[in-house]
């Protein structure tokens, strides 16, 4: 992981300030190793120029380059500084306003704080927090939007091995993965399908919200992952959860008639690169084509699995930990076309950004404004929600 220099030069001190950057200056003296500090400064200057392209004071900085050439230079520097392949760097670059490009890539290189979710079937957040503080843990509530989450800053003991953890009083879970469950808003005594459930954070969250009533079918296509799913369900005391091992596309043939369905779809993981740095170099156009085909099949199965006669529900939440439009808005727009009876409703979440209805020549249903994006550059989230 490349670290941002502790001190950044002011615009007037940057080598860009006196003229365009020459490629030879990007190399350290006497070798072919990139001077990363210099590359970072050039990225900052490129952003400054692209953000205010018509500013006559920046003509010298442009060095005769067109806007497209400046963008290509910035993408090339992103690849060099952060370690991305060109395909993925360009894809992510196109998603963001120019002033947010560098903060986003910086954020994706920054380790996220450990977060846990209190299991309200067994304890209260206030009591759990006090117990952990007494054990030498420094923590605080995640935010006003969640009543169960705690953020861990320091701990003198392994958070995944405390007596409270082993007793099922909490689960290690990213804050972003609370959001799909909050959007689905399951009610007591309902019949719920969690279509891609492992390792069980969302299913056990729903179990707590439903107060161990109703039935949750926690399904996962991976037999191996079902073991960790079943272990978490048992440890947290979720008696209303049934673990199943089916390909999600087999629903509703194997089982249907649910009040609500949660589809946290398999995805590229471009919203949580901080957790898996291998994504930077491993994703290709072929990967995205295969993933989007699967996602479209799964979302249709999710919609078809909802009981049309449900009196309390009838909702599907589609979420991913990807930020790409083809995995998100394009999939939902496809589902709306294939299932005309389905309509988008508000997620019930008061934060996040509206989904795209227009993107690089693609036009989606206007109702996609009701969907929500959560960008890692400004919080712990890298998710897209559809309800």
C-alpha positions in Angstrom: 0.0 0.0 0.0 1.4 3.4 -0.9 1.1 6.1 1.7 0.2 9.7 1.0 3.1 12.1 1.8 2.6 13.6 5.3 3.1 17.1 3.9 1.6 18.2 0.5 3.0 21.1 -1.4 0.8 24.1 -2.0 -0.3 24.7 -5.5 2.3 27.4 -6.0 5.1 25.2 -4.7 4.3 22.2 -6.9 6.7 21.5 -9.8 3.6 22.0 -12.0 3.4 25.6 -11.0 6.2 26.6 -13.3 5.4 24.5 -16.3 4.2 21.1 -17.6 5.7 18.0 -16.0 8.1 16.1 -18.2 8.0 12.3 -18.1 11.7 12.2 -17.2 11.0 14.0 -13.9 8.7 11.1 -12.8 11.7 8.9 -12.3 14.1 9.0 -9.4 17.6 10.1 -10.1 19.8 7.3 -11.4 17.1 4.6 -11.7 13.8 3.5 -13.2 11.8 3.5 -9.9 8.9 5.9 -9.9 9.1 8.8 -7.6 5.8 8.3 -5.9 5.7 11.6 -4.1 6.2 13.4 -7.4 3.4 11.3 -9.0 1.1 12.2 -6.2 1.8 15.9 -6.8 1.2 15.6 -10.5 -2.2 13.9 -9.8 -3.2 16.8 -7.6 -2.2 19.3 -10.3 -4.0 17.4 -13.0 -7.1 17.4 -10.9 -6.8 21.2 -10.4 -6.5 21.7 -14.2 -9.4 19.4 -15.0 -11.6 20.9 -12.4 -11.2 24.4 -13.9 -10.4 23.6 -17.5 -11.1 27.0 -18.9 -8.9 28.9 -16.5 -6.3 30.7 -18.7 -3.8 30.6 -15.8 -3.5 26.8 -16.4 -2.6 26.8 -20.0 1.1 26.3 -19.2 0.2 23.4 -16.9 -1.7 21.7 -19.7 1.4 21.6 -21.8 -0.6 21.5 -25.0 -2.6 18.5 -23.9 -6.3 18.1 -24.6 -8.8 17.4 -21.9 -8.9 13.7 -22.8 -5.1 13.6 -22.7 -5.0 15.2 -19.3 -7.6 12.6 -18.1 -5.5 9.8 -19.5 -2.4 11.2 -17.8 -4.3 11.3 -14.5 -5.5 7.7 -14.9 -2.0 6.6 -15.7 -0.7 8.2 -12.6 -3.5 6.6 -10.5 -2.4 3.2 -11.9 1.3 3.9 -11.0 0.7 5.4 -7.6 -2.1 3.1 -6.2 -1.3 -0.1 -8.2 -4.5 -0.5 -10.4 -4.8 -1.9 -13.8 -5.8 0.6 -16.4 -9.2 -0.9 -17.1 -10.4 -0.7 -13.5 -8.8 2.7 -12.8 -10.6 4.2 -15.8 -13.9 2.6 -14.8 -13.7 4.1 -11.3 -12.5 7.4 -12.6 -15.6 7.8 -14.8 -17.9 7.3 -11.8 -16.6 10.3 -9.8 -16.7 14.1 -10.0 -13.1 15.1 -10.7 -12.6 16.7 -7.2 -13.4 13.4 -5.6 -11.1 11.2 -7.6 -8.0 11.4 -5.4 -9.9 11.2 -2.1 -11.7 8.1 -3.3 -8.5 6.3 -4.3 -6.8 7.4 -1.1 -9.7 6.1 0.9 -9.6 2.7 -0.9 -6.0 2.4 0.4 -6.9 3.2 4.0 -7.7 0.4 6.4 -11.2 0.7 7.8 -11.8 0.7 11.6 -13.1 -2.6 13.1 -16.8 -2.5 13.7 -19.1 -4.8 15.6 -22.9 -5.2 15.8 -24.5 -5.8 19.1 -26.7 -8.9 19.2 -29.8 -7.5 20.8 -31.2 -11.0 21.3 -28.7 -11.4 24.2 -27.6 -7.9 25.4 -27.9 -4.2 25.0 -25.4 -2.0 23.2 -24.9 0.1 26.3 -24.1 -2.9 28.5 -21.8 -4.5 25.9 -19.9 -1.3 25.4 -19.3 -0.9 29.2 -18.1 -4.6 29.4 -15.7 -4.1 26.6 -14.4 -0.8 28.0 -13.7 -2.6 31.2 -11.6 -5.1 29.2 -9.5 -2.3 27.8 -11.3 -1.6 24.6 -11.5 1.9 23.2 -14.8 2.3 21.3 -17.7 4.5 20.4 -21.1 4.2 18.7 -20.8 4.1 14.9 -23.5 6.8 14.3 -27.0 7.9 15.0 -28.4 5.8 12.1 -27.7 2.5 13.9 -28.7 1.5 17.4 -26.5 -1.7 17.4 -23.1 -0.7 15.9 -19.9 0.0 17.8 -16.6 1.2 16.3 -13.4 -0.2 17.8 -10.3 2.0 17.9 -7.9 0.1 20.2 -8.0 -3.1 22.1 -5.6 -4.9 24.3 -7.4 -8.2 23.6 -8.5 -9.9 20.4 -12.0 -8.7 19.6 -12.8 -12.0 18.0 -12.0 -14.0 21.1 -13.5 -12.3 24.1 -16.0 -14.2 26.3 -18.7 -11.9 25.0 -17.9 -12.7 21.4 -17.9 -16.5 22.2 -21.2 -16.1 24.0 -22.8 -14.4 21.0 -23.2 -10.9 22.4 -21.8 -9.4 19.2 -20.5 -10.2 15.7 -17.7 -8.6 13.8 -19.5 -6.9 10.9 -18.7 -3.9 8.6 -21.0 -0.9 9.2 -21.9 -0.9 5.5 -23.5 -4.3 5.8 -26.1 -3.0 8.3 -27.6 -0.9 5.6 -29.4 -3.6 3.4 -31.1 -5.0 6.5 -32.2 -1.5 7.6 -33.6 -0.9 4.1 -35.4 -4.3 4.0 -36.9 -3.5 7.5 -38.2 -7.1 8.3 -41.1 -7.3 10.7 -41.8 -9.9 13.4 -43.5 -13.2 12.2 -42.6 -12.6 8.5 -41.1 -15.1 6.1 -37.8 -13.9 4.8 -35.2 -15.1 2.3 -31.6 -14.0 2.5 -30.5 -15.3 -0.9 -26.7 -15.0 -0.5 -26.3 -15.1 3.2 -22.8 -16.2 4.3 -21.2 -15.5 6.7 -24.5 -14.5 8.4 -24.2 -10.9 9.5 -27.3 -9.8 7.8 -29.4 -12.9 8.6 -28.6 -12.7 12.3 -29.3 -9.0 12.2 -32.7 -9.7 10.8 -33.3 -12.4 13.4 -32.7 -9.8 16.1 -35.0 -7.2 14.5 -37.7 -9.9 14.3 -37.1 -10.9 17.9 -36.5 -14.5 16.9 -40.0 -14.8 15.4 -41.1 -15.7 11.9 -38.7 -17.6 9.7 -35.5 -16.6 7.9 -34.1 -18.8 5.2 -30.4 -18.0 5.2 -29.2 -19.4 1.9 -25.8 -19.6 0.3 -24.6 -21.3 -2.9 -21.3 -22.3 -1.3 -21.4 -25.4 0.9 -18.1 -24.4 2.5 -19.4 -20.9 3.5 -22.6 -22.4 4.9 -20.5 -23.9 7.7 -19.5 -20.4 9.0 -23.0 -19.2 8.4 -24.5 -22.0 10.5 -21.8 -21.4 13.2 -22.7 -17.7 13.5 -26.4 -18.5 13.6 -25.9 -20.9 16.5 -23.5 -18.7 18.4 -25.8 -15.7 18.3 -28.8 -17.8 19.4 -31.0 -17.2 16.3 -33.7 -19.8 16.6 -35.8 -18.6 13.6 -33.0 -19.1 11.0 -32.9 -22.1 8.7 -29.6 -22.5 6.7 -29.9 -23.8 3.1 -27.4 -24.5 0.3 -28.9 -23.7 -3.1 -27.9 -21.7 -6.1 -29.9 -18.5 -5.7 -31.2 -18.9 -9.2 -33.2 -22.0 -8.1 -35.6 -19.9 -6.1 -38.6 -19.8 -6.2 -38.6 -23.4 -7.6 -37.2 -24.8 -4.4 -39.1 -22.4 -2.2 -41.1 -19.2 -2.6 -43.8 -17.1 -1.1 -41.6 -14.8 1.0 -42.7 -11.6 2.5 -39.3 -10.0 1.9 -36.1 -11.0 0.1 -32.6 -9.7 0.6 -30.2 -10.1 -2.3 -26.7 -9.0 -1.4 -25.4 -10.1 -4.8 -22.0 -11.5 -5.7 -20.1 -8.6 -7.1 -16.7 -7.2 -8.1 -16.0 -5.7 -4.7 -15.0 -2.3 -6.1 -16.6 -0.5 -3.2 -14.6 -2.3 -0.6 -11.1 -2.5 -2.1 -9.6 -1.5 1.3 -10.5 -5.1 2.4 -9.1 -6.8 -0.7 -6.3 -5.0 -2.5 -6.1 -7.8 -5.1 -9.2 -6.3 -6.8 -7.0 -3.5 -8.1 -5.2 -5.8 -10.6 -7.5 -8.8 -10.9 -10.7 -7.5 -12.5 -11.2 -7.4 -16.2 -13.9 -6.7 -18.7 -14.7 -10.4 -18.8 -15.2 -10.6 -15.0 -17.8 -7.8 -15.2 -19.6 -9.4 -18.0 -19.9 -12.7 -16.1 -20.9 -11.0 -12.9 -23.6 -8.8 -14.4 -25.1 -11.8 -16.1 -25.4 -13.6 -12.8 -26.7 -10.6 -11.0 -29.5 -10.2 -13.5 -30.5 -13.8 -13.1 -30.5 -13.5 -9.3 -32.5 -10.3 -9.1 -35.3 -11.9 -11.2 -35.3 -14.9 -9.0 -35.5 -12.6 -5.9 -38.5 -10.7 -7.4 -40.2 -14.0 -8.3 -39.7 -15.4 -4.8 -41.8 -12.7 -3.2 -45.4 -13.6 -2.3 -47.7 -11.3 -4.4 -50.4 -11.8 -1.6 -48.1 -10.7 1.2 -50.0 -8.3 3.5 -47.0 -6.9 5.4 -44.2 -7.1 2.9 -43.7 -7.7 -0.8 -40.2 -6.1 -0.8 -36.9 -7.0 -2.3 -33.6 -5.2 -1.5 -30.8 -5.5 -4.0 -27.4 -4.5 -2.7 -23.8 -4.9 -3.8 -20.4 -3.8 -2.5 -19.6 -2.6 -6.0 -19.8 1.0 -7.3 -19.9 0.2 -11.0 -23.1 1.2 -12.9 -23.3 -2.1 -14.9 -23.5 -4.0 -11.6 -25.9 -1.6 -10.0 -28.3 0.7 -11.9 -28.1 -1.4 -15.0 -29.1 -4.5 -13.2 -32.1 -2.9 -11.5 -33.2 -1.2 -14.7 -33.0 -4.6 -16.4 -35.2 -6.1 -13.7 -37.8 -3.3 -14.0 -38.1 -4.0 -17.7 -38.3 -7.7 -17.3 -40.8 -7.5 -14.4 -43.1 -4.6 -15.2 -45.2 -5.2 -12.0 -42.1 -4.4 -9.9 -41.7 -0.7 -8.8 -38.9 1.0 -6.8 -39.8 2.6 -3.5 -37.7 4.7 -1.1 -35.0 2.9 0.9 -36.0 4.6 4.1 -32.4 5.7 4.5 -31.9 9.4 4.9 -28.3 9.5 3.7 -26.4 8.3 0.7 -26.4 9.6 -2.9 -29.1 9.1 -5.5 -28.5 6.4 -8.1 -27.7 7.4 -11.7 -30.5 7.8 -14.2 -28.0 8.9 -16.9 -24.5 7.7 -17.2 -22.2 7.9 -20.2 -24.9 7.7 -22.8 -27.0 5.1 -20.9 -30.5 6.1 -19.7 -32.3 4.4 -16.9 -35.8 4.5 -15.4 -36.3 7.8 -13.6 -37.3 5.9 -10.5 -33.7 4.9 -9.9 -33.3 8.3 -8.2 -34.9 6.5 -5.2 -31.9 4.1 -4.9 -28.9 5.0 -2.8 -25.1 4.9 -3.3 -22.6 5.0 -0.4 -19.1 6.0 -1.4 -16.1 4.8 0.6 -14.3 8.2 0.2 -16.7 9.8 2.7 -17.7 7.0 5.1 -17.2 3.3 5.7 -19.6 2.3 2.9 -19.1 1.1 -0.6 -22.6 -0.1 -1.3 -25.6 0.4 -3.6 -29.1 -0.2 -2.3 -32.3 -0.9 -4.2 -35.6 -1.5 -2.7 
